[in-house]
Each structure stands twice: as structure tokens, then as C-alpha cells.
Amino acid sequence: MRAPLLSPERELELRRFVSSLLAQLKPAREVHAALRHASRATQEFLRADRGCVAIVPFGGRAADLVFSSPAAEVWDRELLGRFIRRERPDLPEGLLLAPVQRRGRPWAVLGLAREGRPFERGRGRELAAIGAAVSEALELIDRDRIREVRDRIDRKILEQIRPKDLFYQILHGLRSLTRYDHSAALLIHEGDDGFLTLVAEQIAWTKGRSARIGLRLPMSDELRRLMTGGGSLGFDRQGDEWREWQGRPYAALAELLDWHRAEPRGRREGTMLCAPLAARDGVFGVLKVAARNPGTFGPFDADLVERFRAHASIALQNSRRAESLEARILLAERKHAMADLARSVSHDLNNALGSVLPLLQQMREEIAAGQGEPAVLLGDLEQIQRSLEVCRRIFGGMLAFARGSARHHGDARLRAALDNALAILGDSLERQGVRLTADLPADLPALRAGQGDVEQVLLNLLTNAREAMPQGGEITIQARQVPDGVEVRVQDTGAGIAPADLQRVFEPFYSTKPEGTGLGLPICRSIVWGLGGRLTIDNLEGRGARVTALLPVALEQGA
């Protein structure tokens, strides 16, 4: 039956109310706040005794009340849920319901009720018109929110923040828009190795760093070819299989990206959005967003993810350029570090070798003249042996450092890294009157880093600490395991850092030393950042300086 027409006066009154309501909702920034305001205003306009707004959570049956007036009123949430799902339930007398859409899908319901008296004819039509106006207001709120998130990410791109920080800005922005309740991730495809590598993942129910960063997924040539020509793709889980929304042959992509499949059922992915990031030379990454229940996402969400493909592409391309530049700087710094180490230990080597040659000449002359006493000769040989052992220890440490510098992945050991660093710097520390105290627990776990990277960090930090104490002092190295990894502290008893310099110590090429390169601390921070850790420095008010590095722990075998 067609809804009764309204009188011209009532039609005008309705239009004025809808226009006023839209004006009041226009400044709203939060969806639920807009719904609450709309419910109160509509209840008053239609002279209802009770009012409510309800939504159905994805995968649920009964509706959840967002707002109820009076607050203590009880509503039939099962009935509200059936109405939202368009099941056309029979409504009791004195109850009016109107659908509210969001992102092109039924999402909520506006409910009004009267006690003991029915609504006038035409009030249902009025409530439906108000529901449509509220849907329009929510669309504007969502559109403004999308614009804000994209503008914020654009600013971050212009600020040239760390690529990995930009990755998580994108993932966080997608969460604020899609409200995904499972996870979002960025993967990158490097070179021709045929693998996708997980570089960022945000999981909805945790705040910590994902333990799967660095996960490598093999990608077939056929899958790569299919991804090159496609836009954003949507998948729903059906049993243990994935189905692409339009029935296209992309299920293998969802299966590849379903690394949470072994999780308990409540933490498995039920729906997934994938945006392949492709250029002329092929796929170079994938943006993925997932929710727990099938049907959570729709075409609006797929279009939303599609809008962020350009941002993700820029982030990954910036990451490639940054890592390439960083690799060149690191290589240059390693070469400089070896030259600097050679200069710093040249005195020790010269002393060691300088004592060997006169002893050998003296021993040769005494033996040739038949004057050599066995006890004296034995003492001279022992001194030569000690000098050569010093040389071997120094060269051995430098060789270990050079070999370790070529390894970028592995399970690094902090104790071994310190031993190699001291093999190079130990004699120079002792000659300068610098005492070193190390507190490294024997049960420290292995680090998720290359051995050479950790040695480079320790060498730079120890060198800086030594140079801060030209008249001698003490260096303390402490390490402990914390929830996020292993925390390493290197502290000296020098003069400390001037407040003006403290703000610039991590700037490349900024140095307070006449012959300094200004690369030591920036390279340390770059290495630690690359490993997913943190590096900070503190001035200890006349008691020197302290550098703290947080390094990630190696994954367990099979993790």
C-alpha cells in the first residue's frame, strides 16, 4: 500500500526539519554523536515517547543500541536486527522504524515508539525521509574523514618521514576509516626473487609490533601476472576456501596472504581487501585489510582501499630510494670506520711491532757471536710472542668486523659483538686510561640482526665514549631483556653534551670534533631503525652521556 501523502503544511514542516537537522549534523565529526543528536531531534519532532538508534555488528544477529531515550528503556534488539537486515518483520502498533544506510549498505535503524496510542498517518513516511537525510549526513562525515586522513598522509609524505613510519600512518588511517577488526598489512616485492616480504602489519587487538615482520611469501609468475592488471579485490571466506566477490580467479592471492589461517577461529580472517601495487615493470607490493567475519566489507570499502593505493605506492617507492641511499651511506661509513679504526690502533700496532724488530736483530747478533744465553733468548722470544699476539688480536677483530659487515641477517650475539669490538679498541682504551665495565647477562637472547651491524653500533658508541674522555674515565655497558627486545646502554663519564648540540647529534655530518665526520651516531640510529629498534641519547648533568639502544630479539625457530 502506498504511503499516504502529507498535507502541504506538514510537507513544508518536514522539509524545514530535515534542512535544520542536516545543518546541525554538518559540523559533526563523529558518527555516533550524529546519530544520538538525530534520534533526540526526531523523537521530539514526531512527538514519540521513546526513541533509539541501533546497529548490527558484523556477523551478529541482534542489534546493539547506540542510543536510547529514555536510557533505561528496553527494546526488542532481535526485531531491530531483522529490520536492519531487511527481513521485513511485523511491527507492533506504536512502533516506527526507518533504515539508515552507510557506505552504500544497510547499517542502522532509527526507532520511535508511543505507549497506548498509535502514530498519525504519514508519520512512517516522515521517519523514512529523516532516515534518508541522516544517511546523507553520515556519507558527508565519512567523506570528510577520508579527506582528512588522505591530507594527513600527504603531509607526512611531504615531510619525508621514515618510510616505515609512513607505512603505519597508512595502516592506521585505513583502520580509522574501515574500522577493520582483524589486521592491515603492507608487503613489498623486491627484485626478481619471487617473494613478497611483510614490511608492516597492524593487528586490531594488539598495540605491539607484529612478530611476523620480515615474513616472506612465494609468489608465482601466474599470480604476479594476474595482479598486474587488477584493481582492489575483495574476498570472503567460505569454509576453508576463499571466494573473490565477482568470481574471478584470484583466490590464490587470498590464500597466499592468509598467514593467520592457523589462528583460533575467532582470530582468523573472514573477509579481505587486497590492493596490488603495480607499475610498468610489474607488481612491487600489496596493501591488505582484513576483518574477522565474512561480509564485513563491501564495495564502498574496496573503493576506499583503492583510494589509498597511490599513497601506499609512494610510501614503498620512497622506502626503496631511502634504503638504497642508506645502503650507500652505510657502505661509505663502514669504509670510513675501518680507516678510522686503523688510525686509532696504529699506535698499538706500532708499539707491538716496533719492539719485535730490535729484539730479533739483537738475538741474531748474539747467536751469531755465540753469546746468547738460553734464558735471555727465551725471555726475548716470550716478549716477541706477546707483541705478535697483540697484533693478531687487533687484526683478528678488524677482520671479524669486516666479515660481519657483509651479513645483514641472522641471529647476532651481543657478547660476541662486544668481544670483537674490544679486540680492536681494547688496547687504545687501556692506553688512554679508560676503564670498561660490562654487565651482560649470560642468558641474553640472540638479536634479530646481522653480527656486523651490532658490532658496527658498538664500535661507534665505544669510540664516541672514548673520545669524550681524553684524560681517561669509565665506560659502562649494560644490557637487559625487556618486553620489546634487548636494551643496551653505553654510558661514559666524560663532560657530557652541550644542550645546543644534544638536539643535533643525530644530524648527518654534524660534529663538534675538528676531524669528526658527523656520521657515527646517525649511522648507529640508521642501523637500529633498520632493525626495527630505537636509539636515544641522554645528557647526565656533569656525569657524561648515555646512549640507549633497543634491539629486536631473533624469532624462534619455526616462528
C-alpha positions in Angstrom: 0.0 0.0 0.0 1.3 3.4 -1.0 2.1 5.7 2.0 -0.4 8.5 2.4 0.5 11.9 1.1 1.2 14.6 3.6 -0.7 17.9 3.6 1.2 20.8 2.1 1.6 22.4 5.5 3.0 19.2 7.0 5.3 18.6 4.0 6.7 22.1 4.4 7.2 21.4 8.1 9.1 18.2 7.4 11.3 19.8 4.8 12.2 22.6 7.3 13.0 20.0 10.0 15.2 17.9 7.6 17.0 21.0 6.4 17.6 22.1 10.0 18.8 18.6 11.0 21.3 18.4 8.2 22.6 21.9 9.1 23.1 20.7 12.7 24.8 17.5 11.7 27.1 19.1 9.2 29.8 20.1 11.7 29.7 16.6 13.4 33.0 14.7 13.3 31.9 11.5 15.0 29.2 9.2 13.6 27.7 8.0 16.8 27.4 11.6 18.1 25.5 12.5 14.9 23.2 9.5 15.4 22.4 10.5 19.0 21.6 14.0 18.1 19.4 12.9 15.1 17.5 10.5 17.4 16.7 13.1 20.0 15.6 15.7 17.5 13.4 13.2 15.6 11.8 11.9 18.8 10.8 15.5 19.6 9.7 16.4 16.1 7.4 13.3 15.8 6.2 13.5 19.4 7.3 10.0 20.4 7.6 8.7 23.9 10.7 6.7 23.2 13.5 6.8 20.7 16.6 4.7 19.8 19.3 4.1 17.3 20.7 0.6 16.8 23.3 -1.1 14.6 24.0 -4.8 13.9 27.6 -5.8 14.5 29.1 -7.7 11.6 28.4 -11.4 12.0 25.8 -10.8 14.6 22.0 -11.2 14.7 20.7 -9.0 17.4 21.2 -5.2 17.2 23.3 -3.2 19.6 21.8 0.0 20.9 23.9 3.1 20.2 21.4 5.4 21.9 18.1 5.1 23.8 15.8 7.8 25.2 14.9 7.3 28.0 18.2 5.4 28.7 16.6 2.7 30.7 14.1 1.6 28.1 14.2 -2.0 26.8 14.0 -2.5 23.0 13.5 -5.7 21.1 17.0 -6.0 19.7 16.3 -9.1 17.7 13.4 -7.3 15.9 15.7 -4.3 15.3 18.4 -6.6 13.8 15.9 -8.3 11.5 14.7 -4.9 10.3 18.3 -3.7 9.5 18.9 -7.0 7.5 15.7 -6.2 5.5 13.8 -9.2 6.6 10.5 -7.2 6.8 9.4 -8.2 10.4 5.9 -7.4 11.5 6.0 -4.2 13.7 3.7 -3.9 16.7 1.3 -0.9 16.9 3.0 2.2 18.3 6.5 1.3 16.8 8.0 3.1 13.8 11.4 2.1 12.2 13.4 3.7 9.5 16.6 2.3 7.9 19.9 4.3 7.9 22.5 3.5 5.3 26.2 3.9 5.5 28.8 3.3 2.7 26.1 2.0 0.4 24.8 -0.7 2.8 22.0 -1.1 5.4 23.8 -0.2 8.6 21.5 1.2 11.4 17.9 1.8 12.3 16.0 4.8 13.8 13.3 3.7 16.1 10.4 5.6 17.7 7.6 4.3 20.0 4.5 5.5 21.7 2.7 4.0 24.6 -1.1 3.3 24.3 -1.6 5.5 21.2 -0.7 4.9 17.6 1.2 7.3 15.3 -0.7 9.5 13.0 -1.0 8.5 9.3 2.1 9.5 7.3 4.5 9.5 10.3 6.2 6.4 8.9 6.9 8.2 5.6 8.3 11.2 7.6 10.6 9.0 9.6 11.8 7.3 6.4 12.6 10.7 4.9 14.5 11.6 8.1 16.4 8.3 7.9 17.5 9.1 4.4 18.7 12.6 5.5 20.7 11.0 8.3 22.2 8.6 5.8 23.2 11.6 3.7 24.8 13.3 6.7 26.8 10.1 7.5 28.1 10.0 4.0 29.4 13.6 4.3 31.0 12.7 7.6 32.7 9.7 6.1 33.8 11.7 3.0 35.3 14.5 5.2 37.1 11.8 7.3 38.6 10.2 4.2 39.8 13.6 3.1 41.4 14.3 6.5 43.2 11.0 6.5 44.5 11.4 3.0 45.6 15.0 3.7 47.4 13.9 6.8 49.3 11.2 4.9 50.0 13.6 2.1 51.6 15.9 4.7 53.7 13.0 6.0 54.9 12.2 2.5 55.9 15.9 2.1 57.7 15.8 5.5 59.7 12.8 4.2 59.3 10.9 7.5 60.8 7.4 7.8 59.2 5.1 5.2 58.2 2.6 7.9 56.5 5.3 9.9 54.6 6.2 6.7 53.6 2.6 6.3 51.9 2.6 9.7 50.4 6.0 9.1 48.6 4.5 6.1 47.5 1.4 8.0 46.3 3.5 11.0 44.4 5.7 8.6 42.7 2.7 7.0 41.7 1.5 10.4 40.0 4.8 11.3 38.1 4.6 8.1 37.2 0.9 7.6 37.1 0.0 11.3 38.6 -3.3 10.5 38.7 -5.7 13.5 41.4 -8.0 12.3 44.5 -6.5 10.7 46.1 -4.5 7.9 49.4 -5.0 6.2 51.9 -3.8 3.6 54.0 -6.2 1.6 56.8 -5.4 -0.8 58.2 -7.4 -3.8 61.9 -6.8 -4.3 63.9 -7.7 -7.4 63.3 -11.0 -9.1 63.4 -13.3 -6.1 59.7 -14.1 -6.5 58.8 -13.3 -2.9 56.5 -10.8 -1.1 58.0 -9.5 2.1 55.9 -8.3 5.0 57.2 -4.8 6.0 54.3 -3.5 8.1 51.4 -5.1 9.9 48.9 -3.6 12.4 46.7 -6.1 14.3 43.5 -4.7 15.7 43.6 -6.3 19.2 47.3 -5.6 19.9 49.4 -2.5 20.2 52.9 -4.1 19.9 55.0 -4.7 16.9 53.9 -7.7 14.8 56.1 -10.8 15.2 55.7 -11.6 11.5 57.6 -8.6 10.1 60.0 -10.0 7.6 57.7 -12.9 6.6 58.5 -13.9 3.0 55.7 -15.4 0.8 56.5 -17.1 -2.5 54.6 -15.5 -5.4 54.1 -17.5 -8.7 54.5 -15.9 -12.1 50.9 -16.6 -12.9 49.7 -14.8 -9.8 52.0 -11.9 -10.5 50.6 -11.6 -14.0 47.0 -11.6 -12.7 47.8 -8.9 -10.1 49.4 -6.6 -12.6 46.1 -5.8 -14.4 43.7 -5.7 -11.4 42.4 -3.0 -9.1 41.4 -3.6 -5.5 40.0 -7.1 -4.8 37.5 -8.3 -2.2 37.3 -11.9 -0.8 35.1 -13.7 1.7 35.9 -16.9 3.4 33.6 -19.8 2.7 34.6 -22.7 5.0 38.3 -23.2 4.4 38.3 -21.6 1.0 38.3 -18.0 -0.3 35.9 -16.6 -2.9 36.6 -13.4 -4.9 33.5 -11.2 -4.8 33.0 -11.3 -8.6 34.0 -14.9 -9.1 37.3 -14.0 -10.7 40.3 -16.5 -10.4 42.1 -14.6 -7.7 41.5 -17.0 -4.7 45.2 -17.9 -4.8 46.1 -14.4 -3.7 43.9 -14.5 -0.7 45.3 -18.0 0.2 48.8 -16.6 -0.1 48.0 -13.6 2.2 46.1 -15.7 4.8 49.1 -16.2 7.1 46.7 -16.1 10.1 44.9 -19.3 9.0 46.3 -21.3 11.9 44.9 -18.9 14.5 41.8 -19.9 16.6 38.6 -19.3 14.7 37.8 -16.0 16.5 41.2 -14.6 15.2 41.1 -15.9 11.6 40.3 -13.6 8.7 36.8 -13.9 7.3 36.9 -11.1 4.7 39.9 -9.5 3.0 40.6 -6.5 0.7 43.7 -6.6 -1.4 45.1 -3.7 -3.5 48.1 -4.9 -5.7 50.6 -2.1 -6.2 51.9 -2.5 -9.7 54.0 -0.4 -12.1 55.1 -0.9 -15.7 57.8 -3.4 -14.6 55.3 -5.5 -12.6 54.0 -5.8 -9.1 56.1 -4.2 -6.4 53.8 -4.5 -3.4 50.4 -5.4 -1.9 48.1 -3.5 0.5 45.9 -5.8 2.6 43.0 -5.1 5.0 41.1 -7.9 6.8 38.2 -8.3 9.1 37.1 -11.4 11.2 33.6 -12.0 9.7 32.6 -12.6 6.1 30.5 -9.8 4.7 32.1 -7.1 6.8 33.4 -5.2 3.8 31.6 -4.1 0.7 32.2 -2.1 -2.5 32.5 1.2 -0.6 35.4 -0.3 1.5 37.0 -1.7 -1.6 36.8 1.7 -3.3 38.2 3.3 -0.1 41.3 1.0 -0.1 41.6 1.7 -3.8 42.0 5.4 -3.0 45.0 4.6 -0.8 46.8 2.6 -3.4 48.7 5.8 -4.6 49.8 6.6 -1.1 51.0 3.1 -0.4 52.8 3.1 -3.8 54.6 6.4 -2.9 55.5 5.0 0.6 57.0 1.9 -0.9 58.9 3.7 -3.6 60.2 6.2 -1.0 61.3 3.2 1.1 63.3 1.8 -1.8 65.0 5.1 -2.5 65.7 5.7 1.2 67.1 2.2 1.7 69.3 2.5 -1.4 70.7 5.8 -0.2 71.1 4.4 3.3 72.9 1.4 2.0 75.4 3.7 0.2 75.9 5.8 3.3 76.4 2.7 5.4 78.9 1.3 2.9 80.8 4.7 3.0 80.7 4.8 6.8 82.0 1.2 7.1 84.9 2.1 4.9 85.5 5.2 6.9 85.1 3.2 10.1 87.8 0.7 9.0 90.2 3.6 8.2 89.3 5.3 11.5 89.9 2.1 13.3 93.2 1.6 11.6 94.3 5.1 12.7 93.1 4.5 16.2 95.0 1.3 16.7 98.1 2.3 14.7 99.9 3.4 17.9 99.3 0.0 19.5 100.4 -1.9 16.3 103.5 0.4 16.0 104.5 -0.3 19.6 104.0 -4.0 19.3 105.9 -4.4 16.0 108.4 -1.7 16.9 109.7 -3.8 19.9 109.8 -7.0 17.8 112.4 -5.8 15.2 115.1 -4.6 17.7 114.8 -7.8 19.7 115.1 -10.0 16.6 118.2 -8.0 15.5 119.8 -8.3 18.9 119.0 -12.1 19.1 120.6 -12.6 15.7 123.8 -10.8 16.6 124.1 -12.6 19.9 123.5 -16.0 18.3 126.0 -15.2 15.5 128.6 -14.2 18.1 127.9 -17.3 20.2 127.0 -15.1 23.2 123.3 -15.8 23.5 122.2 -17.1 26.9 119.2 -19.6 26.7 117.3 -17.9 29.5 117.8 -14.4 27.9 116.8 -15.7 24.5 113.7 -17.4 25.9 112.7 -14.1 27.6 113.1 -12.2 24.3 111.0 -14.8 22.5 108.2 -14.5 25.0 108.2 -10.7 24.6 108.1 -11.2 20.8 105.2 -13.7 21.2 103.2 -11.2 23.4 103.7 -8.4 20.8 102.6 -10.7 18.0 99.5 -11.8 19.9 98.5 -8.1 20.3 98.8 -7.7 16.6 96.9 -10.9 15.9 94.1 -9.8 18.3 93.7 -6.4 16.7 93.8 -7.7 13.1 91.5 -10.6 14.0 89.0 -8.2 15.4 89.1 -5.9 12.4 88.8 -9.0 10.1 85.8 -10.2 12.0 84.2 -6.8 11.8 84.8 -6.6 8.0 83.3 -10.1 7.5 80.4 -9.4 9.8 79.6 -6.2 7.9 78.7 -8.2 4.9 76.0 -10.1 6.8 72.7 -8.3 7.0 70.5 -11.1 8.6 71.0 -13.6 11.2 71.0 -14.2 15.0 73.6 -11.8 16.4 75.1 -12.3 19.8 75.8 -9.2 21.9 78.7 -10.8 23.9 80.5 -11.8 20.7 80.0 -8.3 19.2 81.5 -6.7 22.3 84.4 -9.1 22.3 85.2 -8.3 18.7 84.9 -4.6 19.3 87.2 -4.8 22.3 89.7 -6.8 20.3 90.1 -3.7 18.2 89.7 -0.9 20.7 90.9 -2.6 23.9 94.5 -1.5 23.8 93.6 2.1 22.9 91.1 2.2 25.8 93.8 1.0 28.2 96.4 3.3 26.9 94.1 6.3 27.3 93.2 5.3 30.9 89.6 4.3 30.1 88.2 1.5 32.3 85.4 -0.6 30.8 82.8 -2.4 32.9 80.4 -4.7 31.1 77.2 -6.2 32.6 75.8 -8.6 30.0 73.7 -11.5 31.4 74.7 -14.9 30.1 71.1 -15.7 29.2 70.5 -12.8 26.8 68.7 -14.0 23.7 70.1 -13.7 20.2 69.3 -10.5 18.3 67.4 -10.2 15.0 70.3 -8.5 13.3 73.5 -9.2 11.4 76.5 -9.7 13.6 78.3 -6.9 11.7 75.5 -4.5 12.3 75.7 -4.9 16.1 79.5 -4.7 16.0 79.3 -1.5 14.0 76.9 0.1 16.5 79.1 -1.0 19.5 82.3 0.2 17.8 80.8 3.6 17.0 79.4 4.0 20.5 82.6 2.9 22.3 84.7 5.2 20.0 82.5 8.2 20.8 82.7 7.4 24.6 86.5 7.1 24.4 86.9 10.4 22.6 84.6 12.1 25.2 87.2 11.2 27.9 90.7 12.3 26.6 92.0 12.3 30.2 90.6 8.9 31.0 87.4 7.8 32.7 85.0 4.9 32.7 82.6 3.3 30.2 79.8 1.1 31.4 77.9 -1.2 29.1 74.7 -2.8 30.5 72.2 -5.0 28.8 68.9 -6.5 29.9 65.9 -8.2 28.2 62.7 -6.1 28.1 59.3 -6.9 26.6 60.2 -5.3 23.3 63.7 -6.8 22.9 67.1 -6.3 24.4 68.0 -2.9 25.9 71.7 -1.9 25.6 73.1 1.1 27.5 76.6 2.6 26.8 77.5 5.3 29.4 80.6 7.4 29.8 81.9 9.7 32.5 83.0 12.5 30.1 81.9 16.1 30.1 78.6 15.3 28.6 76.9 17.1 25.6 76.1 20.7 25.4 72.3 21.3 25.3 72.7 23.1 21.9 74.5 20.1 20.5 72.2 17.5 22.0 69.4 18.5 19.6 71.7 17.9 16.6 73.8 14.9 17.5 71.8 12.7 15.1 72.1 15.1 12.1 74.4 13.6 9.4 77.8 15.4 9.1 77.2 17.4 12.3 80.3 17.1 14.5 81.9 19.0 17.4 85.3 17.3 16.7 87.8 19.1 14.4 88.3 15.9 12.4 84.9 14.3 13.0 82.7 13.1 10.1 79.4 13.5 12.0 78.3 10.1 10.8 78.9 7.9 13.8 75.6 8.4 15.7 73.4 8.9 12.6 74.7 5.6 11.2 74.1 3.9 14.6 70.5 5.2 14.6 70.0 4.2 11.0 71.2 0.7 11.7 69.0 0.4 14.8 66.0 1.8 13.0 66.5 -0.6 10.1 66.4 -3.5 12.6 63.1 -2.1 13.9 64.6 -0.8 17.2 65.1 2.6 18.8 68.1 4.7 19.7 68.1 7.6 22.2 70.8 9.7 23.9 70.7 11.4 27.3 72.9 14.0 28.9 73.7 13.2 32.5 74.4 16.6 34.0 78.1 16.6 34.5 78.3 12.8 34.7 78.8 12.2 30.9 76.3 10.9 28.4 74.3 7.7 27.9 73.1 6.1 24.7 70.3 3.5 24.9 69.6 1.1 22.0 66.6 -1.2 21.9 67.3 -4.1 19.6 64.8 -6.8 18.5 65.1 -10.4 19.6 65.6 -13.1 17.0 62.5 -15.1 16.1 62.3 -18.6 17.5 63.0 -21.4 15.1 59.8 -22.0 13.0 58.0 -18.9 14.2 
